[in-house]
């Protein structure tokens, strides 16, 4: 929200008294603004939904009557109209929210963790209602004052009315999901055409209102100034991008020079909406990498903890052997990454608060890659600390397309200080230049190298924790799954912050929040997933033009390679799982050569005739499940081909929930029945009641892939879709999620699946913070507390409680 008051320039530069008066006045206004925000926040927690709605309606009617009696003036007429709109939308929204809230508990992990997309949507709507209630009270109290700023209050009320209207549309969409989803499921499972119809309807909604005056209204007040700065920088960067001033060549100062976006929130919101709808993944890659600029990264590191070791290492692409956990006398070969670009080094960053034994060895020094002055951070000390008994292997986020360990170094340094253990952060190759499975191959290779060479990293390797955020959380799960498939040591535990576990384009209640999320809009998320999957975003340019030039050749080669990967996805996954199956036989001897082949090798070697090009497209969530009761130790192999799976009916397999969830399913079945595909198609466009019309986007058609590539159903890409036998190989999992994150349902459903399998899992959901809070750890008290939760979960892995400690699950 913009400042509620306007400042006047000093009448004479250099007049100290006037400046002091101005500063006091500004400070007073800021305190009043914060006090108003705090009051609105208290309203959210102190009033139930119905009471809040009734109070808002009463105030709206009173204000509407007052301004209707003020004559024919334009401002009075608009104020009367906006309060009439507030009354109408509040009355229409309250029943829909009440219905969602009445069944939201059915989708929680447990009674101690009340969190899922339905709850988050209701909470967000309550935030908007609370702000309108606070503003309506202010108007009612000050409307007769000569100091009442009618135009400013009108603009804010109109912005929040638009937001309330769109939130009402989202509530109806959530009701539609509740009626069409299978009982107890948060993600839509069914015909992808229905999902595409739903997304096509959803993306037409107007979003600019959430990026102007209402920017970040759902988050804690301390976050909102940061979001406003980011939004101004984003739209300014978008202007430079349009002029071909892209990438890291844009100076940091040039990003915040567009004053018109700072003083005009409506203009900023419209430009923000245009950018997220029309600019491609390369724009977001360049913008997110701004933190890699030396000036900004240096400032961030100045404010972070001082460590004695921060070295960028380049791991050579050489195969090595590791012992099998089932029989350490047997060895398995770990080959270097090969997918897409062939063998190449893997970059990792070693961070340690103390200089430990092995970290200054000649062998490790030979791997150091120079970063200029930053490489001098290793400073010799008279004494070395002994090797730590533990090690943290970190995988950074960034939507699979952006950032490196350098972006995440500030909070990693704090981790190294607080945990007292070395941290190895992996700089995997990024999409779209290096799509799946390159990142997985590199992370797995670096993880195995760290396990084998932990002494060089200053650790004995007694306890190893995999930790990652967002896309890095996804890779933590898949690296662990791959380690289990190879039969090598899996980590002792995983800490995943707001991870992505479902990369398929499918609707869920928390995904609806992406309409208003400034850090993770749905179109941006879809473009990142499409880039990681190796697919191309929708392009309506002339076909002759696409066939010309280097970019045309790149598109062609990428499409051909993606086709080959798709054809072989079943084959290479089967080969991994065969390894997992063989290790259960004590007399079996692993074959070294198949295990040395990379994902891409196995895929490209698969004959086309064994698997039709469209066979994976027909696989659903249920098709990926093992037939649990019929699975025995004599049939360890798993194939995801259509021939092996055979016919599958939704009623025959309970994929996401275990038997203990049966009572909840019975309750959920009392809700509206599951619709047929035909009914779903017909009802996608009729989710709204008669007479209600949400605001539509004026930015034209959105450039967003509406259909998922078949490869995103691969369990090594979407771990939520992994069969039970794979998930049972995971170590203890600790998930830290955000209640207002569009990817909250990824965490909730993944935790529910693990819990149903009897796997140790904890889920902690932080309130009022956005996706990516780890990178904002130094911003405010709330982000520091959330980051501390992540550290505590890692500490649980590295220092597990003893046998005498209580075993109650953490929440």
NORMO-V257551 format. One record per residue. N is the residue number from 1. PSI is psi as a letter, one per 40 degrees, with the letter a starting at -180 (none if undefined). Layout:
n->{N	N}
psi->{PSI	PSI}
This chain:
n->{1	2	3	4	5	6	7	8	9	10	11	12	13	14	15	16	17	18	19	20	21	22	23	24	25	26	27	28	29	30	31	32	33	34	35	36	37	38	39	40	41	42	43	44	45	46	47	48	49	50	51	52	53	54	55	56	57	58	59	60	61	62	63	64	65	66	67	68	69	70	71	72	73	74	75	76	77	78	79	80	81	82	83	84	85	86	87	88	89	90	91	92	93	94	95	96	97	98	99	100	101	102	103	104	105	106	107	108	109	110	111	112	113	114	115	116	117	118	119	120	121	122	123	124	125	126	127	128	129	130	131	132	133	134	135	136	137	138	139	140	141	142	143	144	145	146	147	148	149	150	151	152	153	154	155	156	157	158	159	160	161	162	163	164	165	166	167	168	169	170	171	172	173	174	175	176	177	178	179	180	181	182	183	184	185	186	187	188	189	190	191	192	193	194	195	196	197	198	199	200	201	202	203	204	205	206	207	208	209	210	211	212	213	214	215	216	217	218	219	220	221	222	223	224	225	226	227	228	229	230	231	232	233	234	235	236	237	238	239	240	241	242	243	244	245	246	247	248	249	250	251	252	253	254	255	256	257	258	259	260	261	262	263	264	265	266	267	268	269	270	271	272	273	274	275	276	277	278	279	280	281	282	283	284	285	286	287	288	289	290	291	292	293	294	295	296	297	298	299	300	301	302	303	304	305	306	307	308	309	310	311	312	313	314	315	316	317	318	319	320	321	322	323	324	325	326	327	328	329	330	331	332	333	334	335	336	337	338	339	340	341	342	343	344	345	346	347	348	349	350	351	352	353	354	355	356	357	358	359	360	361	362	363	364	365	366	367	368	369	370	371	372	373	374	375	376	377	378	379	380	381	382	383	384	385	386	387	388	389	390	391	392	393	394	395	396	397	398	399	400	401	402	403	404	405	406	407	408	409	410	411	412	413	414	415	416	417	418	419	420	421	422	423	424	425	426	427	428	429	430	431	432	433	434	435	436	437	438	439	440	441	442	443	444	445	446	447	448	449	450	451	452	453	454	455	456	457	458	459	460	461	462	463	464	465	466	467	468	469	470	471	472	473	474	475	476	477	478	479	480	481	482	483	484	485	486	487	488	489	490	491	492	493	494	495	496	497	498	499	500	501	502	503	504	505	506	507	508	509	510	511	512	513	514	515	516	517	518	519	520	521	522	523	524	525	526	527	528	529	530	531	532	533	534	535	536	537	538	539	540	541	542	543	544	545	546	547	548	549	550	551	552	553	554	555	556	557	558	559	560	561	562	563	564	565	566	567	568	569	570	571	572	573	574	575	576	577	578	579	580	581	582	583	584	585	586	587	588	589	590	591	592	593	594	595	596	597	598	599	600	601	602	603	604	605	606	607	608	609	610	611	612	613	614	615	616	617	618	619	620	621	622	623	624	625	626	627	628	629	630	631	632	633	634	635	636	637	638	639	640	641	642	643	644	645	646	647	648	649	650	651	652	653	654	655	656	657	658	659	660	661	662	663	664	665	666	667	668	669	670	671	672	673	674	675	676	677	678	679	680	681	682	683	684	685	686	687	688	689	690	691	692	693	694	695	696	697	698	699	700	701	702	703	704	705	706	707	708	709	710	711	712	713	714	715	716	717	718	719	720	721	722	723	724	725	726	727	728	729	730	731	732	733	734	735	736	737	738	739	740	741	742	743	744	745	746	747	748	749	750	751	752	753	754	755	756	757	758	759	760	761	762	763	764	765	766	767	768	769	770	771	772	773	774	775	776	777	778	779	780	781	782	783	784	785	786	787	788	789	790	791	792	793	794	795	796	797	798	799	800	801	802	803	804	805	806	807	808	809	810	811}
psi->{h	i	i	e	i	i	i	i	i	i	d	h	h	e	g	d	d	d	d	d	d	d	d	d	d	d	d	d	d	d	d	d	d	d	d	d	d	d	d	d	d	d	d	d	e	e	h	i	d	d	d	d	d	d	d	d	d	d	d	d	d	d	d	d	d	d	d	d	e	e	a	e	i	d	d	d	d	d	d	d	d	d	d	d	d	d	d	d	d	d	d	d	d	d	d	d	d	d	d	d	d	d	e	d	d	e	e	i	d	i	d	e	g	g	h	i	d	d	d	d	d	d	d	d	d	d	d	d	d	d	d	d	d	d	d	d	d	d	d	d	d	e	d	e	i	e	e	h	g	d	d	d	d	d	d	d	d	d	d	d	d	d	d	d	d	d	d	d	d	d	d	d	d	d	d	d	d	d	d	d	i	i	h	e	i	d	i	h	h	a	h	d	d	d	d	d	d	d	d	d	d	d	e	e	i	h	e	d	d	e	e	b	d	e	h	f	d	e	i	i	d	d	d	d	d	d	d	d	d	d	d	d	d	d	d	d	d	d	d	d	d	d	e	e	g	i	a	e	e	h	i	d	d	e	d	f	e	g	d	d	d	d	e	g	d	d	d	d	d	d	d	d	d	d	d	d	d	d	i	a	d	d	d	d	d	d	d	d	e	d	e	e	h	d	d	d	d	d	d	d	d	d	e	i	i	h	i	e	h	g	h	h	i	h	h	i	g	h	i	i	i	i	i	i	d	d	g	e	e	i	i	i	h	h	i	i	h	e	h	d	e	a	h	i	i	h	h	i	h	h	h	h	d	i	h	i	h	d	e	f	i	d	d	d	d	e	e	h	h	h	f	b	d	d	e	e	e	h	h	i	i	d	i	i	i	i	h	i	e	i	h	h	h	i	h	i	a	f	f	e	e	i	i	a	d	d	d	e	d	d	d	d	d	d	d	d	d	d	d	f	i	i	h	h	h	h	g	i	i	i	i	e	d	g	i	h	f	d	d	d	d	d	d	d	d	d	d	d	d	d	d	d	f	d	d	d	e	f	i	e	f	d	h	h	h	h	i	i	i	b	d	d	d	d	d	d	d	d	d	d	d	d	d	d	d	e	e	i	h	i	i	e	i	h	h	h	h	f	i	h	e	h	e	i	g	i	i	i	d	d	d	d	e	e	d	e	h	e	e	g	i	d	d	d	d	d	d	d	d	d	d	d	e	e	i	i	i	h	h	e	i	h	d	d	d	d	e	i	i	d	d	d	d	d	d	d	d	d	d	d	d	d	d	d	d	d	d	e	d	d	d	d	d	d	d	d	d	d	d	d	d	d	e	e	h	d	e	i	h	i	h	d	d	d	e	e	h	i	d	d	d	d	d	d	e	h	i	d	e	d	h	i	d	e	d	d	d	e	h	a	d	d	d	e	i	i	g	d	d	e	h	i	e	e	g	e	i	h	h	e	i	d	d	d	d	a	i	h	i	d	e	d	h	g	d	d	i	a	d	e	e	d	d	d	d	d	d	d	e	e	i	h	i	h	i	i	d	d	d	d	d	d	e	d	e	f	e	i	i	h	e	h	h	i	h	i	i	e	e	a	i	i	g	h	h	e	i	i	i	d	e	e	e	h	d	e	d	g	d	d	e	i	i	d	d	d	d	e	e	i	a	h	h	h	h	h	i	h	d	e	h	e	e	d	d	d	d	d	d	d	d	d	d	d	d	d	e	e	i	h	i	i	h	h	h	i	i	f	i	i	h	f	d	d	e	f	d	e	d	i	d	d	d	d	d	d	d	d	d	d	d	d	d	d	d	d	d	d	g	i	i	i	d	e	i	i	e	h	i	i	none}
